[in-house]
């Protein structure tokens, strides 16, 4: 959506809201927004020239992140690669309206930009190039609220909206952490029943619409999230999340005879992906002690993952989710000057790595035209907004353990100092071929991904404006140099061409109005 159209849409909506007042008794109209600016600088971390790591054909199972049957990595861990620097900006503007009879409406536009991508003039020639700038203003949220339905504390929200639950371990709005600061909203219908003692949310959202190309080829995300507040300063949560991806998958599109042969052989038949996740969470404070504990189990069919593991023709049409996540936090705040808090954090996402093969599997792959390998299915983090590493994680890390010690203090009311020290360890190791001629002889890569320290300072200048600066250092472990499949929910590789440490420096500021 272009800027002119966005402004026009705002004016039109305000006019409609004001006009609607004569019919629905408009009570309040408010306008607000947010601006977030994040500058970042990385050394030795990333490469745009993907580096070859291991020939995937030796694994007889082609994982995602490969090209021409070879495994590539976008990570370097090498001081010879250029540094990476970027300034990004997230701008939001919203209009909210309240009507009588407990009716409300909300619309929010946003734009995510990188500094330097929208310059409107060529300094050499002086030519105005504003027609070439990107039209990147979007409708981020737009929904209608109907509150107190049937005279009970029930709210119906219909439209594009954020979904934020618990600590955003699995479902959040993607508004924190390193780049990109994109934000995340869903086209959804949501019911919320809330009292002082408990709340229950149920929703259905459309992630991908493929009609009329496929009769049942959409991607939907639904769930139920319940919270209990009956214990002072403690919240208990229970939830069920369901992501269904029915987009069609087909390894081959041959003759009727081939299709019949494939059906008889039981290949090229992928069920819809169904990811079911159930979990429990407790969080709160007891005196100076704070805690959070969450555990979730994930099961279901994983056709979309199995389809990626193709040595030649066929992927794994029997791939399944069977994974766990555990998150535990404990902290203690001392009642002395600076209010220091010491804490510990543990995160775990179970993984799977079936990329190595036995001698029998290797022979079968060479002789059986219908051979399909075993996929590697790790815990899917869905729509998490929790970052476990400023260098490695875009809320997609899985198949690993992360142990973190935290220290924070407030030298003044508006200044907070933080220090985090983390150790990252792969769960299931990738086993690389020891000899290209004998791919069934493998040796596991080191599971030690390394240590990461992060020192940060946050200055809350006013209630609306903040400034943050930080420095992060990643001590690259042997497991990062050799590489493990922990990126992209355990599907992407992160091996490097060296073992040089990484530095990450950031500056962030934001204002709300």
C-alpha positions in Angstrom: 0.0 0.0 0.0 1.4 3.4 -1.0 1.8 6.2 1.5 -0.9 8.4 -0.2 -3.3 5.5 -0.1 -2.5 4.8 3.5 -3.1 8.4 4.5 -6.3 8.4 2.5 -7.4 5.2 4.2 -6.8 6.8 7.6 -8.9 9.9 6.7 -11.7 7.8 5.2 -11.8 5.6 8.3 -11.9 8.6 10.6 -14.8 10.0 8.5 -16.6 6.7 8.7 -16.1 6.4 12.4 -17.4 9.9 12.9 -20.3 9.3 10.6 -21.1 6.1 12.4 -21.5 8.1 15.6 -24.9 9.3 14.5 -26.1 5.6 14.3 -24.0 3.8 16.9 -23.3 6.7 19.4 -19.5 7.1 19.0 -17.9 7.8 22.3 -14.2 8.2 21.8 -11.7 8.3 19.0 -8.0 8.1 19.8 -4.9 8.3 17.5 -1.5 6.9 18.5 1.5 5.1 17.3 5.0 3.9 17.9 8.5 4.4 16.4 11.3 1.9 17.0 14.8 2.3 15.6 17.4 -0.4 15.9 21.1 -0.1 14.7 23.2 -3.2 14.6 26.8 -4.2 13.8 28.1 -7.8 13.5 31.6 -9.1 12.9 32.7 -12.5 11.6 29.1 -13.9 11.7 27.4 -14.0 8.3 28.2 -14.5 4.7 26.1 -13.7 1.6 28.2 -16.1 -0.4 26.9 -19.5 0.9 29.8 -21.8 1.8 29.8 -25.4 0.9 30.0 -27.8 3.8 29.1 -31.4 3.3 27.9 -33.3 0.2 24.3 -34.1 0.9 24.2 -37.1 -1.4 26.4 -38.9 1.1 23.6 -38.6 3.6 21.0 -40.1 1.3 18.5 -37.5 2.5 18.5 -33.9 1.3 17.9 -31.5 4.1 16.5 -28.0 3.7 19.2 -25.4 3.1 20.8 -27.4 0.3 21.4 -26.8 -3.4 22.5 -29.3 -6.0 22.7 -32.0 -3.3 25.3 -30.0 -1.3 24.8 -28.5 2.2 25.4 -24.8 2.5 25.6 -22.4 5.5 25.0 -18.7 5.7 27.2 -18.5 8.7 31.0 -17.8 8.6 32.6 -17.5 12.0 35.5 -16.1 10.0 37.2 -12.7 10.3 37.8 -12.7 6.5 34.1 -12.0 5.8 32.8 -8.4 5.7 31.1 -7.0 8.8 27.4 -6.7 8.8 25.8 -3.3 9.7 22.1 -2.3 9.5 19.7 0.3 10.8 16.1 -0.7 10.7 13.0 1.2 11.6 9.4 0.1 12.5 6.8 2.8 12.3 3.2 2.3 13.4 0.1 4.6 13.4 -3.3 3.5 14.8 -6.8 4.8 15.2 -9.1 3.4 17.9 -12.8 4.1 18.3 -15.2 3.2 21.1 -19.0 3.1 20.6 -21.9 2.5 22.9 -23.2 -1.0 23.5 -19.6 -2.2 24.1 -18.5 -2.0 20.5 -15.0 -1.0 19.4 -12.9 -0.8 16.3 -9.1 -0.6 15.8 -6.9 -0.1 12.7 -3.1 0.1 12.6 -0.8 0.8 9.7 2.9 -0.1 9.9 6.0 0.2 7.8 9.3 -1.7 8.2 12.2 0.0 6.6 16.0 -0.2 6.4 17.8 3.1 6.4 19.2 3.9 3.0 16.7 1.8 0.9 14.2 4.6 0.2 16.3 7.6 -0.8 14.3 9.7 -3.2 17.1 11.5 -5.1 20.2 10.6 -6.9 22.9 12.8 -5.6 25.1 12.6 -8.7 22.4 13.6 -11.2 19.8 15.3 -8.9 17.1 13.2 -10.5 14.1 12.7 -8.2 13.5 8.9 -7.9 10.6 8.9 -5.4 8.5 6.9 -7.9 10.9 4.0 -7.4 10.7 3.8 -3.6 9.1 0.8 -2.2 5.4 0.8 -1.4 5.8 -0.9 2.0 3.0 0.5 4.2 0.7 -2.3 5.3 -2.4 -2.8 7.4 -0.9 -4.4 10.4 -4.1 -4.7 12.5 -7.7 -4.0 11.7 -10.4 -5.6 13.8 -13.9 -5.1 15.4 -14.6 -5.8 19.1 -18.0 -6.8 20.5 -17.7 -6.9 24.3 -20.0 -8.2 27.0 -21.8 -10.5 24.6 -25.0 -12.0 26.0 -24.5 -10.0 29.2 -21.4 -12.0 30.3 -17.7 -11.1 30.2 -17.3 -12.5 26.7 -15.5 -10.6 23.9 -15.6 -11.3 20.2 -12.7 -9.9 18.1 -12.8 -10.3 14.3 -10.1 -9.1 11.9 -6.3 -8.8 11.6 -4.9 -8.8 15.1 -1.9 -9.7 17.3 -2.0 -12.9 19.3 0.1 -12.8 22.5 0.0 -15.5 25.2 2.0 -16.2 28.3 5.6 -15.2 27.9 5.3 -15.5 24.2 7.3 -18.8 24.3 5.3 -20.2 21.4 2.8 -17.4 20.3 3.8 -13.8 20.3 3.8 -10.6 18.2 7.5 -10.6 17.2 8.2 -7.1 18.5 11.5 -7.8 20.4 15.0 -9.0 19.8 17.5 -8.5 17.0 16.5 -7.8 13.4 14.1 -8.0 11.8 11.7 -6.0 13.9 8.8 -7.1 11.7 5.9 -7.5 14.0 3.4 -10.4 13.6 -0.4 -10.3 13.3 -3.0 -12.9 12.3 -6.2 -12.8 10.3 -8.3 -14.3 13.0 -11.6 -14.7 14.9 -11.0 -14.7 18.6 -13.3 -15.3 21.6 -12.2 -14.2 25.1 -14.0 -15.0 28.3 -12.3 -13.1 31.2 -13.1 -12.7 34.9 -10.9 -11.7 37.9 -10.2 -15.4 38.6 -9.6 -16.8 35.1 -9.6 -16.2 31.4 -10.1 -18.5 28.3 -9.2 -17.6 24.8 -10.2 -19.6 21.7 -9.3 -18.6 18.2 -9.0 -19.6 14.5 -6.8 -17.8 12.0 -6.0 -18.1 8.3 -2.3 -18.1 7.5 -2.5 -19.1 3.8 -5.5 -19.1 1.5 -5.1 -21.2 -1.7 -8.7 -21.3 -2.9 -9.7 -22.0 -5.7 -6.4 -23.6 -6.7 -6.9 -26.3 -4.1 -10.2 -27.5 -2.5 -8.3 -28.1 0.8 -5.0 -26.4 0.5 -4.9 -23.8 3.2 -2.8 -23.2 6.3 -4.8 -22.5 9.5 -3.8 -21.9 13.1 -6.2 -22.4 16.0 -6.0 -22.9 19.7 -7.3 -22.6 23.2 -5.4 -20.8 25.9 -6.6 -20.7 29.5 -5.2 -18.8 32.5 -6.0 -19.0 36.2 -5.3 -16.0 38.6 -6.8 -17.3 41.8 -3.4 -17.5 43.6 -2.0 -14.2 44.6 0.9 -13.0 42.3 0.9 -16.3 40.4 -0.6 -17.3 37.0 -1.2 -20.8 35.8 -1.7 -21.4 32.1 -2.8 -24.4 30.0 -3.1 -24.5 26.3 -3.6 -26.5 23.1 -2.3 -25.1 19.8 -3.1 -26.6 16.3 -1.4 -25.7 13.1 -2.8 -27.5 10.0 -1.1 -27.2 6.6 -3.0 -28.9 3.8 -1.1 -27.6 0.9 -0.6 -30.4 -1.6 2.7 -32.1 -2.0 3.8 -34.3 -4.9 7.2 -35.8 -5.6 6.4 -36.8 -9.2 3.7 -36.1 -11.7 4.0 -39.0 -14.1 1.8 -41.3 -16.1 -1.2 -43.2 -14.7 1.0 -46.3 -14.6 3.6 -44.5 -12.5 0.9 -43.1 -10.2 -0.5 -46.6 -9.7 2.9 -48.0 -9.1 3.6 -45.3 -6.5 0.4 -45.9 -4.7 1.1 -49.7 -4.6 4.6 -48.9 -3.2 3.2 -46.6 -0.6 5.2 -43.5 -1.7 4.3 -40.0 -2.9 1.4 -39.9 -0.5 1.8 -37.1 2.0 -0.8 -36.4 4.7 -1.7 -32.9 5.6 0.7 -31.5 8.2 -0.9 -31.3 11.6 1.1 -29.9 14.5 -0.6 -30.3 17.9 1.0 -28.7 20.9 -0.2 -28.9 24.5 1.5 -27.2 27.4 1.4 -26.0 31.0 2.9 -22.9 32.4 3.2 -21.3 35.9 4.8 -17.9 36.6 4.8 -15.4 39.4 6.5 -13.9 42.4 6.8 -15.1 46.0 8.4 -12.3 48.0 11.7 -11.4 46.4 11.7 -14.7 44.4 10.3 -14.8 40.9 9.9 -17.9 38.7 8.5 -19.3 35.5 8.2 -22.9 34.3 6.7 -24.1 31.1 6.6 -27.5 29.4 4.9 -28.5 26.1 4.6 -31.6 24.0 4.2 -31.6 20.3 2.9 -34.4 18.0 1.3 -34.9 14.6 2.0 -35.5 11.0 5.0 -33.7 9.4 4.5 -34.1 5.6 5.9 -30.6 4.9 9.1 -31.5 6.7 9.3 -35.0 5.2 8.9 -33.6 1.7 12.2 -31.7 2.1 14.3 -34.9 2.7 14.7 -36.1 -0.9 17.8 -37.9 -2.0 16.5 -38.2 -5.6 12.7 -38.6 -6.0 10.9 -39.3 -2.8 10.9 -37.7 0.6 9.7 -39.1 3.9 5.9 -39.4 3.6 5.7 -40.9 7.2 7.4 -38.1 9.1 5.9 -37.2 12.4 6.3 -34.7 15.2 7.2 -36.1 18.6 9.0 -33.5 20.5 9.2 -31.5 23.8 10.1 -28.0 25.0 11.0 -27.0 28.5 11.6 -23.5 29.8 12.5 -22.7 33.4 13.4 -19.3 35.0 14.3 -18.5 38.6 15.4 -15.2 40.1 16.0 -13.4 43.3 16.0 -9.6 43.8 17.9 -8.2 46.8 16.3 -5.4 48.8 19.4 -3.2 48.8 20.7 -0.3 46.8 20.5 -0.8 43.0 18.0 -3.7 43.5 20.3 -6.3 42.1 18.6 -9.5 40.7 20.4 -12.8 40.1 18.7 -15.4 38.0 19.1 -18.5 35.9 17.3 -19.6 32.7 17.1 -23.0 31.0 15.6 -23.6 27.6 15.3 -27.0 25.8 13.9 -28.0 22.4 14.1 -31.7 21.6 15.6 -32.5 18.3 16.1 -35.3 15.8 18.9 -35.9 13.3 18.5 -38.9 11.0 20.8 -37.7 8.2 23.4 -40.4 8.7 22.6 -43.9 7.2 23.5 -47.5 7.9 25.1 -49.8 5.4 21.7 -51.5 4.7 20.0 -48.1 4.1 22.8 -47.1 1.7 22.3 -50.3 -0.3 18.6 -49.8 -0.3 19.0 -46.3 -1.6 21.1 -47.5 -4.5 18.8 -50.4 -5.5 15.3 -49.4 -4.6 13.7 -46.9 -7.0 11.1 -46.1 -4.3 13.5 -45.5 -1.5 12.6 -42.6 0.8 14.8 -41.6 3.8 13.9 -40.7 7.3 13.3 -37.0 7.9 14.7 -35.1 10.9 11.8 -33.5 12.8 12.7 -31.2 15.7 10.4 -29.1 17.9 8.6 -26.5 15.9 8.6 -23.2 17.8 5.6 -21.9 15.9 5.3 -18.1 16.4 7.7 -17.6 19.3 8.9 -14.1 20.3 11.7 -15.3 22.6 15.3 -14.9 21.5 17.8 -17.3 22.9 20.8 -15.8 21.2 21.4 -12.3 19.6 23.7 -13.9 16.9 22.1 -17.3 16.2 18.4 -17.0 16.9 15.5 -15.4 15.0 13.1 -17.4 17.2 13.8 -20.4 15.1 16.5 -22.3 17.1 15.6 -25.8 18.0 17.3 -29.1 18.7 19.4 -27.6 21.5 19.8 -26.7 25.2 20.5 -23.2 26.4 21.8 -22.5 29.9 21.8 -18.8 31.0 22.9 -16.9 34.1 21.5 -13.4 34.5 22.5 -10.4 36.6 20.6 -7.0 36.5 20.7 -3.9 38.6 19.1 -0.4 38.7 21.7 2.3 39.7 18.9 4.9 39.2 15.1 4.7 38.9 15.4 5.0 35.1 18.6 3.1 34.3 18.9 -0.7 34.2 22.1 -2.7 33.7 22.0 -6.3 32.5 24.5 -9.1 32.0 23.6 -12.5 30.5 26.0 -15.4 30.1 24.7 -18.4 28.0 26.0 -21.8 27.1 24.5 -23.4 24.0 24.6 -27.2 23.4 23.1 -29.1 20.5 20.6 -31.8 21.5 21.1 -34.4 18.6 24.4 -34.1 16.8 24.8 -34.1 13.0 27.0 -37.0 12.0 29.1 -36.2 8.9 30.5 -38.9 6.6 34.0 -39.9 7.6 34.9 -40.9 4.0 33.0 -39.8 0.9 33.4 -43.3 -0.6 31.9 -44.9 2.5 29.0 -42.6 3.5 27.6 -45.1 6.0 30.7 -44.5 8.1 30.1 -41.3 10.0 31.4 -39.3 13.0 29.3 -36.9 15.0 30.1 -33.2 15.0 30.8 -31.6 18.3 27.7 -30.6 20.2 29.3 -27.6 21.9 28.0 -24.5 20.1 29.8 -22.1 22.4 29.3 -19.4 25.1 27.6 -16.0 24.6 27.8 -13.0 26.8 25.6 -9.9 26.5 26.0 -6.6 28.4 23.2 -4.1 28.1 22.1 -0.7 29.4 18.5 0.6 29.2 17.6 4.2 29.9 13.9 4.9 30.4 14.2 8.6 29.6 10.4 9.2 30.0 7.4 6.9 30.3 7.2 7.0 26.5 10.8 7.2 25.3 13.7 4.7 26.0 17.3 4.2 24.8 19.2 0.9 24.9 22.7 0.0 24.0 24.4 -3.4 24.2 27.4 -5.5 23.4 27.3 -9.2 22.7 30.3 -11.6 22.3 29.9 -15.1 21.0 32.7 -17.5 21.8 32.4 -19.9 18.9 32.5 -23.5 19.9 33.7 -26.5 18.0 30.1 -27.4 17.2 29.5 -24.1 15.3 32.7 -24.5 13.4 31.8 -28.0 12.3 28.1 -27.2 12.1 24.9 -28.5 13.5 21.3 -28.5 12.3 19.7 -26.2 14.9 18.5 -23.3 12.7 15.1 -23.1 11.2 13.5 -25.4 13.7 16.4 -27.9 13.3 16.3 -27.9 9.5 19.2 -25.5 8.6 22.9 -25.8 9.0 25.2 -23.3 10.7 28.7 -24.6 10.1 31.5 -22.1 9.4 34.7 -21.8 7.5 36.7 -20.9 10.7 36.2 -20.6 14.5 36.6 -16.8 15.0 34.5 -15.2 17.7 31.6 -12.9 16.9 30.9 -9.4 18.3 27.5 -7.8 18.1 26.8 -4.2 19.1 23.4 -2.6 19.0 21.6 0.7 19.8 17.8 0.9 20.1 15.4 3.7 20.8 11.6 3.8 20.8 8.8 6.1 21.5 5.0 5.5 22.0 2.4 8.2 21.7 
